[in-house]
């Protein structure tokens, strides 16, 4: 190997090591940032769960101010009537590692157009027919539901435009409100207390921030890999050649 080619090879190795250290360190700090964000969300949820429940008048006041972020994670206690014909099943929504559907039904304030989408619970997917869903018993007349105020259900990637029908991949609350002529608030409620009549749905909703230690573990792995790259570079490119010399 000529002197020039040796210099080029060492430069390429140094560049590769620098790139590896930079990328792995950045990923480590990114995981630490994720952990901090989730820890803050966990603290926020714990603090807001201790506040008194809010009802329709409070939601109307928040809607007028457009300040929904201030009330997410608050407990809500709402009385209204279900709109059962508008029930939809969000596909590919696992719970405790099992595939299934989130069941969504609008709850409308009795005698008003104001309504909110309620994530009523989770229903498992049938092994024999992934497109089959079980009708959920829905009370007629006024009901009271208790739950947690949350953003609209997260959106999953889907090919093509959003499809209609009972089974959907995602839900756009604006289009959904127009579809059923409802005045929907741009939020949802994750129902927590069992319904009457019994509907057979699971409500073991995941708590954001409960897996914060997972991100610390990922950060440790990335920083460990970063350190390994640095140590190997120093040993093989600096220490070992000098010892041979």
N, C-alpha and C positions, 0 to 999 in steps of 0.2 A: 504494500500500500504506500503510495507516495505521500509526501508531507501534506500536500494540498488536499488530497482526498481524505487524509486523516483529520484535518481541520474541519472539513465539511461534515464528516461523519460525527465528530464531537459536537459540532454546532446543531446538527439535526437531533442528536440525542438530548442536548440541553433544551432545545425548543420543545421536543415532545414531553420532557419532564416538566418544563414550565407550564405547558398546556394542561398536563394531567393534574399538577398541583393546583392550578387556578380553578379548573372545573370542579374537582372534588371538594376544594375548600368552599367554593360558591354553593355547591349543593348542600354541604354541611350547614352553612349559615342560613340557607333557605329553609332547611328543616327546623332549625332553631326558631326562625321567624314564624313558621307554621305552628310550632308548639306554643309560642307566646300568644299568637292570635287565638288559638283554641282555648288556652288557659283563661284569657280575658272573656271569651264567650261563656265559658263555664261559670266564671265568677258572676257575670252579668245575669245568667239564668238563675243561679242560686239566689241572688239578691232580689230579682224581680218576682220570683215565685212566692216570696214572703209578703208581697203587696196585696191589698184587697182585690178581689176579682172585679173585672170591668164588664159592663153590659152594653146594650145598644146605644144609650145616650152618650157614653164615653167614646164609642167607636165613631159615632157621627161627629163628635167634636174633633177627634183625631183626623178624620177624613177631611174636615173643613180646613185643618191646619196642614194637611199632607205631611204628617210627622209620624209615620208608622214605625220608624226605627226606634223611637222612644218607648214604644209599648210592646215590641216583640219580646216574647218569653213571659209576658204577663198572663196570669190565669184569667179566662173569660167564663162568664156564666150567662148564657143566652137562652131566651125563650122565643120560640118561633114555630114555623111549620116547615116540614121537609118538602122539597120539590123532587119527588122520587123519580119522575120520568126523565129528569136530567142527570141521573146517576151515571157516572163513568168509572171505568176500571183502568188504572194506569198500569201498564205492563212492565215487566222487567224491574220490579221493585222488591228486592229481597228483604227478608226480616229474619234475623238470627241464622243467616246462611242459607235459608230456604227460598226458592223462587216463588214469586206470586204477584199479587196485584194490590195497589192501594185503592180503596173504595172511596170515591168522592161524591158527595151529594150536597147541593146548595141548601142552606137553611135561610128561610125568608122571615123577616119580622112580620108577625101577624098584622094584616091590615096595612101593609106598606110594601113598597117596591125594593127597599133596602134588603140586601142578602149577602151572605158570606159562604164561601165554599168550605165545607167541613171534611177534613180527612178522617173518615169515620173509623178506619182500621185497615187491617191487612187480611187478605184472603189467599190461601195457598193455591198454586197452580195444579191442576189435575195432571197426573202423569200420562193418562190415556189420551187427553185432548187439551193441548196448550191454549186453545182458543175458547174453551168452555169456562163459563163463570157461573157462580151460584147466586141466584137472586137473594138480596139481603132483606130480611124482614124490616119494614119501615112503618113506624107508627103514623096513624092518621090524626090530624088535629094538632093542637099545640103540644110541644115537647120542650123540655129543658135539657140543654147539653152543657157540659163542663169540659174545658180543654185548655190548650196553650195556644196563644196567638203566634203565628209563624208566617214567614214569607210563603209565596206560592210554591207548590212542589217543584223541586229542581228539575231542570230539563236534561234529558238524555239525548245523545246524538241519534239522529234518524235520517234516513235517505228520503229525499223528496219532501214535498209539502206536508204539513200536519194533516193527518187523516181524521175523519169524524167517526161516528159510531160509538158503541158502548165501550169497546176496548181501544185504548189509545196509548201511544208511547209518551206523549207529552200533552200538556194542556196550556193554552194561552187564555188567561182569564178574560181579556178584552173580547176576543172572538167568541169565547164560551158564553159571556154575558149577552152578546148580540144574538147568538144562536137561540137562547132560551128567553130572550126579552127580560133579562134581569138587571137590576142595578147592583152589580157586585162590587164589594170592596176589594181593593187590589192585594188582599192578604188571604190567609187561610187559617183554619183552626184545626189543630190536631186534637181530636177528641180523646179524653183520658178516662172518663168514668164509663162503665158499662151502660149500654142503652137498654131501654125497655120498649118493646119486647126484646129478649135476648137475640143478638144478631150473629153470634158465632165468630166475630172478628177479633183478631189479636191487636193489642194496642201497646206493644212493647217497643215504643218509638225510640230510636237511637238518640242518645244525648250528645250533642256537639261538645267536644272537649274531653269526653270520657277516655279517648284514646291518645291523650297528649303524650304519654310516656313512649308510645310507638315512635313519635317523631324524634324524641331524644335518642332513642335507639338507632334510628336511621342516621341522625347527625353524627353519632359516635362512630358508626361504620364508615361514613364518608371521610371524617377527619382521620380515622385510622388508615384508610387507603391513601389519603393525602400524605400522611407521615411516612408510610411505607415507600411511596414513590420518591419522596425526598431522601430518605435514608439510603435506598438503593442507588440513587444517582450519586450521592456523595461518596458512597463506598466504591462503586465500580468506576466512577469517572475521576475521582480525586484521590482517595486514600489508596486504593489498590494500585494504580499506576505509579504512585510515589514509592510504595513499598517495593515494587518490582524494579524501580529505578535505583 
